[in-house]
Amino acid sequence: MGHRTSKDPFVITSPFYFTVCQVGAEKALKEEMARIAPGLRFSFSRPGFVTFKLLEGEADGTWAPGSVFARAWGVSLGKGAEVAPLVQGLHARANGGLRLHVWERDQHLPGDEPPDFEQGPAAEALEARLRRDFPGVFLEGSQAREGDLVFDAVLIEREGPDHPAEIWWGWHVHTRAHSAFPGGRPPLELPELAPSRAWLKLEEMMHWTGSPLRAGDRALEVGSAPGGVSYAMLERGLSVIGIDPAKMDPVCLGNPRFKHIAEAANAVRRERLPEEIHWILLDMNVKPDVSLFAVDRLVSRAGPALLGVLLTVKLNDWKYAREIPHMIAHVKAMGLKNVRAAQLASHRREIAIAGFTRRGQMRLGGRIAQE
Ligand SMILES: C[S@@+](CC[C@H](N)C(=O)[O-])C[C@H]1O[C@@H](n2cnc3c(N)ncnc32)[C@H](O)[C@@H]1O
């Protein structure tokens, strides 16, 4: 879809795509796109928002770039254009209603926001305005379902005393490759008791991978202190073994389903680990190859109960971004399937890599493409 024919004046066409990424990841995203999408040329960039022009033809609303750094994307309709014909044109194409995604471009890395910074109200006001101006056009709620036609409104710059708001428009067809949420950011709120922001990373990984962790599973987490990820898993009913020489938060230590091994990963002897481990998680502040070799060692020792790995790999230096295809190949070489990498909205300079055993794939069933 998305191609103009003279008979169909309502098809909204454009030769541009927009992408959304973490602040600071724009260059890595451009480099990645030059490699994976040679038919596109970089066009425009602001922190957290990058557009590309198709060298030939028109953009397709079902396009999926297969990018690690783009957490949302769609056909870009540019900024400032009169919005009514765009909304009406897309609405005429949508069966039963248009999904509305409104969000504000990221301005800070997660955790770097100034104390008085609020992400949300400006986008909420824009969404309210659009819903008021186009009654009956947009579906209720913003969580997209497969096949939805989504109208994207990106607040690039908030209105200031001497300038109006800068808004870019776009659209996409929601598929499983997309995040269901505006701008690729699931609505998550860090619980007060969470020992660290890493709680958000685990919860976001659950959205991204189709929620593979279940109550009763046993997870091994390497680099577990102070305990945001462990706390999220304990709250979900898992048993957790945390390996980290650093201190764990009492909220984890006090939970009977948590066991702390206060050692460095490579010092932990096999006898200290249970026979049955379902998940290996890792989040160490070390170089990617050090992390991956630690995972490799643990996967080779894990028994047949293993369902998969959920890793957070640090890109302390942006040069590691170019190594991501090798990292994926390394995880595949551990015998894992459906290995994917993504930079998620809660990430700082890091990415998630997930991979599953056959058993893990079976549990996920139709929620991931089989390999
Ligand atoms: C980003 S923090 C982990 C955050 C944690 N996952 C959470 O949920 O709060 C990185 C951790 O890696 C740990 N670490 C670094 N090298 C390690 C090693 N060789 N073995 C185990 N842990 C290690 C550090 O002590 C630090 O606590």
The ligand as a Gaussian input file, in Angstrom:
#p B3LYP/6-31G(d) Opt

LIG

0 1
 C       24.482000      -1.663000      34.958000
 S       24.873000      -2.499000      36.418000
 C       23.646000      -3.734000      36.469000
 C       22.274000      -3.234000      36.834000
 C       21.389000      -4.365000      37.311000
 N       21.121000      -5.346000      36.278000
 C       20.093000      -3.882000      37.892000
 O       19.049000      -4.417000      37.483000
 O       20.064000      -3.006000      38.776000
 C       26.300000      -3.393000      36.003000
 C       26.754000      -4.379000      37.061000
 O       27.707000      -5.247000      36.495000
 C       28.496000      -5.713000      37.557000
 N       29.699000      -6.403000      37.043000
 C       30.731000      -5.886000      36.373000
 N       31.637000      -6.858000      36.091000
 C       31.116000      -8.008000      36.579000
 C       31.552000      -9.378000      36.588000
 N       32.695000      -9.741000      36.035000
 N       30.758000     -10.293000      37.171000
 C       29.567000      -9.945000      37.720000
 N       29.115000      -8.679000      37.738000
 C       29.860000      -7.722000      37.176000
 C       28.782000      -4.453000      38.356000
 O       29.172000      -4.765000      39.681000
 C       27.445000      -3.724000      38.265000
 O       26.669000      -3.968000      39.429000

